[in-house]
Amino acid sequence: MNISILLKVWPDLYQYSVVKEIPMQKQEIYQQISALLIKLFEIDESDISPQAKLYEDLELDSIDAVDLVVHLQKTTGRKIKPEMFKSVRTVQDIVDAIDELLNTPES
């Protein structure tokens, strides 16, 4: 059975619900990542785009990246392996990594 996480934007972004048989689309993932970046790091929404570079354009540092991964793990309910995020450089890279995570059976 394929179980995907459908993120809900509440005042507290840590809430999520597990929805069976409804795969999350990349556009939904992108919207949730954007909301998380705005909430956690006070990034202006206009600065966020799929091509935005995390370190150069959004001015995140390595501590911010760790904080983002921790929040993504809480939000998705899935463990994120360090090698999955090793090559992440843009917002789209995060979206692709989360999409792959949610569509890979848990081991």
Buried (B, 14 or more C-beta within 10 A) or exposed (E): EEBBBBBEEEEEBEEBEEEEEEEBEEEBBBBBBBBBBBBBBEBEEEEBBBEBBBEEBBEBEEEBBEBBBEBBEEBBEBEBEEEBBEEBEBBBBBBBBBBEBBEEEEE
